[in-house]
Amino acid sequence: MPEETTTHDNPPVLPMPLQLWSGINFSTWPDLKWSRANTHVAAMQSKICEWHASAPVSIEGVLRDDHQGIDLVVRIPRGIPKHEWALDLGDALHNFRSAFDAMAWGMAHFDGAEPSRPKAVAFPICLNDGQWKDAAKAWISKIRPEFQERLRLLQPFTFAPGEVTVMSMLHELDIQDKHHDSLTVKAEVHALNVEATFEYQDPSSKLPPRVEMYEDVKFSDGAVLGTIHAGGEIRMVGDFFLQPDIKVQLEYKNGVQDVLPMLQQFSEETRRCLDILKHGLAPADESASGEWLPLNIG
């Protein structure tokens, strides 16, 4: 590695970090895999929008048999294509993850190098120092020190120990999709403005209505999401239909993630991580407003 040079009048001149340029001195495969992931993200977004437009989900108000309330009943004309969404989501996540394996392979073979254990070469996701030492022993210790430092910098245990990060979540979801079972994707009501039109049979007994929303209801055609309790006998005045705000969500550990915002964050953060691997960490910019934060879960 070139030594620092100094003069009596100038500060030390540090060597420039090694720059990896796709198609020039490095493989194009990581960037191609990242781009393909974004193609799957765009396709999924388009399918979700098409589903919303072609068969709008609605909530129908149905007068209860005792005439003292209105049930809020889900109407889904075409069903929820959750398995197709899960496949698209898995394809997107797999390509985001594969971009990092392609980076690791390129680093191990950079400038004509031949790794002694090529089958061990894969991008590590290390949650602790012990896992990092195992990965280093397997192949990382044989590559350029500059590449080793970049790989270590992006490990969850160095960046955000104990936190859920883009890299750790991406790794877990990719393993589930490839080796275990389908990702659990579902549609849920995000917001619902309830303004029912009804009249009391006895106007003198009018009471303030109360809305009760039921927990743990499976969102499906015909499901009762809640009830408007009138506190007295009522009659409906005209039809009662609502168009709710629907979110496509992924179940993850003990919570849920809205899929499209999550994928947007995956796209932005994985691009930033790939750029760090290719060009090193940029100098601190005190004027920059953005921060590199752990993934915002739920």
C-alpha positions as CSV (number, residue, x, y, z in Angstrom):
1,M,0.0,0.0,0.0
2,P,1.4,3.4,-0.9
3,E,2.9,5.3,2.0
4,E,1.6,8.7,3.2
5,T,3.7,11.6,1.8
6,T,4.3,14.9,3.8
7,T,5.9,18.2,3.2
8,H,6.8,21.0,5.7
9,D,4.0,23.1,4.3
10,N,1.2,20.7,3.5
11,P,-0.7,18.0,5.5
12,P,-0.3,14.3,4.8
13,V,-1.6,13.2,1.4
14,L,-3.5,9.9,1.9
15,P,-3.8,7.3,-0.9
16,M,-7.1,7.3,-2.8
17,P,-9.4,4.4,-2.0
18,L,-9.7,1.8,-4.6
19,Q,-12.6,2.5,-6.9
20,L,-14.6,-0.4,-8.4
21,W,-16.4,0.6,-11.6
22,S,-18.9,-1.8,-13.2
23,G,-17.8,-2.9,-16.7
24,I,-14.4,-1.3,-16.4
25,N,-12.4,-2.9,-13.6
26,F,-15.3,-4.9,-12.0
27,S,-18.2,-7.1,-12.9
28,T,-21.5,-5.6,-13.9
29,W,-23.4,-8.5,-12.2
30,P,-24.1,-6.8,-8.8
31,D,-25.6,-3.8,-10.5
32,L,-27.6,-6.0,-12.8
33,K,-29.0,-8.0,-9.9
34,W,-29.9,-4.8,-8.1
35,S,-31.7,-3.4,-11.2
36,R,-33.6,-6.7,-11.7
37,A,-34.8,-6.4,-8.0
38,N,-36.2,-3.0,-8.8
39,T,-37.9,-4.4,-11.9
40,H,-39.8,-6.9,-9.6
41,V,-40.6,-4.1,-7.2
42,A,-42.2,-2.1,-10.0
43,A,-44.1,-5.1,-11.2
44,M,-45.5,-5.8,-7.8
45,Q,-46.5,-2.2,-7.3
46,S,-48.3,-2.3,-10.7
47,K,-50.1,-5.5,-9.9
48,I,-51.3,-4.1,-6.5
49,C,-52.6,-0.9,-8.2
50,E,-54.3,-3.0,-10.9
51,W,-56.0,-5.1,-8.2
52,H,-57.2,-2.0,-6.5
53,A,-58.6,-0.5,-9.7
54,S,-60.2,-3.6,-11.3
55,A,-62.1,-4.9,-8.2
56,P,-62.3,-2.1,-5.6
57,V,-62.7,-3.4,-2.0
58,S,-65.7,-2.0,-0.2
59,I,-67.2,-2.1,3.3
60,E,-71.0,-2.6,3.3
61,G,-73.2,-1.6,6.2
62,V,-75.7,-4.4,7.0
63,L,-78.5,-3.7,9.4
64,R,-78.4,-6.3,12.3
65,D,-81.3,-8.5,13.0
66,D,-82.1,-6.7,16.2
67,H,-82.2,-3.4,14.3
68,Q,-80.0,-1.8,17.0
69,G,-76.7,-1.7,15.0
70,I,-75.0,-1.9,11.7
71,D,-72.3,-4.6,10.9
72,L,-69.4,-3.5,8.7
73,V,-69.0,-6.3,6.2
74,V,-66.1,-6.7,3.8
75,R,-66.8,-7.1,0.0
76,I,-63.9,-8.3,-2.1
77,P,-65.2,-9.1,-5.7
78,R,-62.0,-10.8,-6.9
79,G,-60.3,-12.1,-3.8
80,I,-56.8,-11.2,-2.6
81,P,-53.9,-12.5,-4.8
82,K,-51.6,-12.8,-1.8
83,H,-49.7,-15.8,-3.2
84,E,-48.8,-13.9,-6.3
85,W,-47.7,-10.9,-4.3
86,A,-45.6,-13.2,-2.1
87,L,-43.9,-14.6,-5.2
88,D,-43.1,-11.1,-6.5
89,L,-41.9,-10.0,-3.1
90,G,-39.6,-13.1,-2.8
91,D,-38.2,-12.5,-6.3
92,A,-37.4,-8.8,-5.4
93,L,-35.7,-9.7,-2.1
94,H,-33.7,-12.5,-3.7
95,N,-32.2,-10.2,-6.3
96,F,-31.4,-7.5,-3.7
97,R,-29.6,-10.2,-1.7
98,S,-27.9,-11.8,-4.7
99,A,-26.4,-8.4,-5.6
100,F,-24.2,-8.7,-2.4
101,D,-23.2,-12.2,-3.2
102,A,-22.1,-11.0,-6.6
103,M,-20.1,-8.2,-4.9
104,A,-18.3,-10.8,-2.7
105,W,-17.5,-13.0,-5.7
106,G,-16.1,-10.0,-7.6
107,M,-13.9,-9.0,-4.6
108,A,-12.6,-12.5,-4.2
109,H,-11.6,-12.6,-7.9
110,F,-10.5,-9.0,-8.3
111,D,-7.5,-8.4,-10.5
112,G,-7.2,-12.1,-11.4
113,A,-7.2,-13.5,-7.8
114,E,-8.3,-17.1,-7.3
115,P,-9.8,-17.9,-3.9
116,S,-8.6,-21.1,-2.3
117,R,-12.2,-22.0,-1.2
118,P,-14.5,-20.7,-4.0
119,K,-17.5,-22.5,-2.6
120,A,-17.2,-20.6,0.7
121,V,-17.4,-17.2,-1.1
122,A,-20.6,-15.4,-0.2
123,F,-21.5,-12.1,1.3
124,P,-21.6,-12.5,5.1
125,I,-24.4,-11.2,7.3
126,C,-22.8,-11.3,10.8
127,L,-24.7,-10.5,13.9
128,N,-21.7,-10.8,16.2
129,D,-17.9,-10.8,16.1
130,G,-17.7,-14.6,16.2
131,Q,-19.6,-15.0,13.0
132,W,-17.3,-12.4,11.4
133,K,-14.2,-14.3,12.4
134,D,-15.6,-17.5,10.9
135,A,-16.3,-15.7,7.6
136,A,-12.9,-14.1,7.7
137,K,-11.3,-17.5,8.2
138,A,-13.4,-19.0,5.4
139,W,-12.3,-16.5,2.6
140,I,-12.4,-12.8,3.6
141,S,-8.9,-12.8,5.1
142,K,-7.4,-13.7,1.7
143,I,-8.8,-10.6,-0.1
144,R,-7.4,-7.0,-0.1
145,P,-7.5,-5.3,3.3
146,E,-9.4,-2.5,1.8
147,F,-12.2,-4.9,0.7
148,Q,-12.1,-6.6,4.1
149,E,-12.7,-3.3,5.9
150,R,-15.7,-2.4,3.6
151,L,-17.3,-5.8,4.2
152,R,-16.9,-5.5,7.9
153,L,-18.3,-2.0,7.9
154,L,-21.6,-3.2,6.6
155,Q,-22.1,-6.0,9.1
156,P,-25.1,-5.6,11.4
157,F,-22.9,-6.1,14.6
158,T,-20.6,-3.2,13.6
159,F,-23.3,-0.9,12.3
160,A,-26.3,-1.4,14.6
161,P,-25.8,-4.2,17.2
162,G,-29.1,-5.6,18.4
163,E,-31.1,-3.6,15.9
164,V,-33.0,-4.8,12.8
165,T,-31.1,-3.5,9.8
166,V,-31.7,-3.7,6.0
167,M,-29.0,-6.4,5.8
168,S,-30.2,-8.6,8.6
169,M,-33.9,-8.4,7.6
170,L,-33.1,-9.0,3.9
171,H,-31.0,-12.0,4.8
172,E,-33.8,-13.5,7.0
173,L,-36.5,-13.0,4.5
174,D,-34.4,-14.4,1.6
175,I,-33.7,-17.5,3.6
176,Q,-37.4,-18.0,4.4
177,D,-38.5,-17.5,0.8
178,K,-35.8,-19.8,-0.7
179,H,-35.5,-22.5,2.0
180,H,-38.5,-22.6,4.2
181,D,-42.0,-21.4,3.1
182,S,-43.9,-18.6,1.5
183,L,-43.6,-15.1,2.8
184,T,-46.9,-14.1,4.6
185,V,-48.4,-11.3,2.6
186,K,-51.8,-10.0,3.2
187,A,-54.1,-7.0,2.7
188,E,-55.5,-5.1,5.6
189,V,-57.7,-2.0,6.2
190,H,-55.4,0.9,7.0
191,A,-58.1,3.6,7.6
192,L,-61.9,3.6,7.6
193,N,-64.1,6.7,8.0
194,V,-67.4,5.5,9.3
195,E,-70.4,7.8,8.7
196,A,-73.5,5.7,8.5
197,T,-76.9,7.1,7.4
198,F,-79.7,5.8,9.6
199,E,-82.7,7.0,11.5
200,Y,-83.9,6.0,15.0
201,Q,-87.3,4.4,15.1
202,D,-88.1,6.4,18.2
203,P,-86.4,9.8,17.9
204,S,-86.9,10.6,21.6
205,S,-84.6,7.6,22.5
206,K,-81.7,8.7,20.3
207,L,-78.3,7.9,21.9
208,P,-74.8,8.6,20.6
209,P,-73.7,5.7,18.4
210,R,-70.6,3.7,19.3
211,V,-68.3,2.1,16.8
212,E,-66.6,-1.2,17.8
213,M,-63.9,-2.6,15.6
214,Y,-63.0,-6.3,16.1
215,E,-59.5,-7.5,16.6
216,D,-57.8,-10.5,14.8
217,V,-60.4,-10.6,12.1
218,K,-59.2,-12.3,8.9
219,F,-59.6,-9.8,6.1
220,S,-61.7,-11.7,3.6
221,D,-64.9,-11.5,1.6
222,G,-67.9,-11.4,4.0
223,A,-65.8,-10.9,7.1
224,V,-67.4,-8.5,9.7
225,L,-64.8,-5.9,10.7
226,G,-66.9,-4.2,13.3
227,T,-70.3,-2.9,14.4
228,I,-71.9,0.5,14.8
229,H,-74.0,0.2,18.0
230,A,-76.8,2.7,17.8
231,G,-78.2,2.2,21.3
232,G,-81.7,1.8,20.1
233,E,-83.8,0.5,17.2
234,I,-82.9,2.1,13.8
235,R,-83.7,1.9,10.1
236,M,-81.3,2.4,7.2
237,V,-81.6,5.5,5.0
238,G,-80.3,4.4,1.6
239,D,-77.3,2.1,0.8
240,F,-74.2,2.3,3.0
241,F,-70.9,1.5,1.3
242,L,-67.4,2.7,2.2
243,Q,-64.2,2.4,0.2
244,P,-61.4,1.7,2.8
245,D,-57.7,2.6,2.5
246,I,-56.1,-0.8,1.9
247,K,-52.4,-1.6,2.7
248,V,-50.5,-4.7,1.5
249,Q,-48.5,-5.9,4.4
250,L,-45.8,-8.5,5.2
251,E,-45.9,-10.4,8.5
252,Y,-42.4,-10.2,10.0
253,K,-41.6,-11.6,13.5
254,N,-44.1,-10.1,15.9
255,G,-45.3,-7.3,13.7
256,V,-46.1,-6.2,10.1
257,Q,-44.5,-4.1,7.5
258,D,-46.3,-2.1,4.7
259,V,-44.8,-3.8,1.7
260,L,-44.3,-1.0,-0.8
261,P,-42.6,1.5,1.6
262,M,-40.5,-1.4,2.9
263,L,-39.3,-2.3,-0.6
264,Q,-38.5,1.4,-1.4
265,Q,-36.3,1.5,1.7
266,F,-34.7,-1.8,0.7
267,S,-33.9,-0.3,-2.7
268,E,-32.4,2.9,-1.3
269,E,-30.4,1.2,1.4
270,T,-29.0,-1.6,-0.7
271,R,-27.9,0.8,-3.3
272,R,-26.1,2.8,-0.6
273,C,-24.4,-0.3,0.7
274,L,-23.3,-1.4,-2.8
275,D,-21.8,2.0,-3.4
276,I,-19.9,1.7,-0.1
277,L,-18.5,-1.7,-1.1
278,K,-17.5,-0.3,-4.5
279,H,-16.0,3.1,-3.5
280,G,-15.5,3.1,0.2
281,L,-17.3,5.2,2.9
282,A,-17.5,8.8,1.8
283,P,-16.0,11.5,4.2
284,A,-18.4,12.9,6.7
285,D,-20.4,15.8,5.4
286,E,-21.6,18.1,8.2
287,S,-24.1,19.8,5.8
288,A,-25.8,16.5,4.8
289,S,-29.3,16.1,6.2
290,G,-29.6,12.3,5.8
291,E,-28.5,9.7,8.2
292,W,-27.7,6.1,7.7
293,L,-30.2,4.5,10.1
294,P,-31.4,0.9,10.9
295,L,-34.5,-0.2,9.1
296,N,-37.6,1.3,10.6
297,I,-39.8,-1.6,11.6
298,G,-43.4,-1.1,12.4
